Amino acid sequence: MPMEIDEFEEAGGGKELTTGEAIVKFLLENDEKAWKRSEIAAAIDRDPNTVATNLSRLKSRGLVRHRKNHWAITNDRERLEEAIRFSNALTGLNEAFGPLTSSSA
């Protein structure tokens, strides 16, 4: 029986997303709303404190917006696309050469 391509892609042996990647993915897929930190944490099944730390980092990079208790993906799609390209490139390098460690720097 055939499988939908989205299900196929998600079932692949891919790496688990980092918390930051999971946040961006969730907010991008749900860009019609703004979310509370606890809602994001529940949706991506991560610790709320870890989500809070990552949201602050993403905000400082201009990838998410924050108003009162709610968070949303940036409306600067160019910045977001650049960050995704960088992340993909870094992943590719890590897969090809291994992650950079302080002893190899």
N, C-alpha and C positions, 0 to 999 in steps of 0.2 A: 504494500500500500504506500503511495507517495506521501511525502511530508511537505508541509508548507515551507518555503524558503526561510521565512523568519524563524520558525521553529528549528530548522536545520542549523542556521547560523548561531542561535543561542545554545544549541546542544553541543556544538563543537568543543574541541579540547582547548578552547581559548583560556587565557589567563583571567583570574578574578579581577574585577575592577577595583581600583583603589577607592577609598571613601570619596575623595575629591572627584574622581571620574564618575562614580555612581551618582553623586549629587548633581553634577553638570548634566549627565544623561537624563536623570529624572526631571530636572527643571526644564531642560530643553524639550523633552517629550510632553511636558505639561505646562507649556509656556503661556497658556491662556489664564493662569492663576498665579497668585502668590501664596506661599506656604509658610506655616510656622516651622521652626526648627524641629520640634517634636514630631510633626507630621512627616517631614522629610526623613527623619531618622527611622520612623516606623515603616515608611514606604520602601526604603532601601535596606532595612533590617541591620542598622548599625547603631552603635551607642550614641545617645544624644550629645554627650560631651565631645566625642570625637567629631561628630557632625558640626557642632558649634565651632570648634577649632578650624576645621576645613572651610566652613562658610566664611570665617574671618579672613583666611588666606585667599580664598577665591574673590572676596570683595576687594582686598588690597590689590589684586591683579586685574580688577575691572571685569570679572567674568560673571558676577552676580550683583544684584541690587538688593538693598535692605531699607525697609521703611517700617518703623515701629517694631512689631514682632514678626514681620513677614519678610520672606525672601523670594526673589524671582531671578530668572536668568537675565543676563544683560541684554539690552536691546542693540548693542554694538556687535552685530553679527560678524563684521570683519575681524574684530579682536578675538571673538570666540573661535572663528575658523582658524586663525593663526595659532591659537593655543592648542587646538585639536591637532593641527598639522605637526606642531612641535612635539606633542605627546606621542603621536604615532611614530615620528622619526626616532624619538628616544627609545621607544619600545623596540623598534626594529634594530637599533644599534645594540641594545641590551641583549636581544635574542642572538644577534650575530657574534658579539664579542664578549658578552657577559657584562654584568653591572660594574660600573666604576666604583672602586673601593678606595678608601683613604690611603691604603698601602700602595695602590697602583697609580695614584695621582702624582 
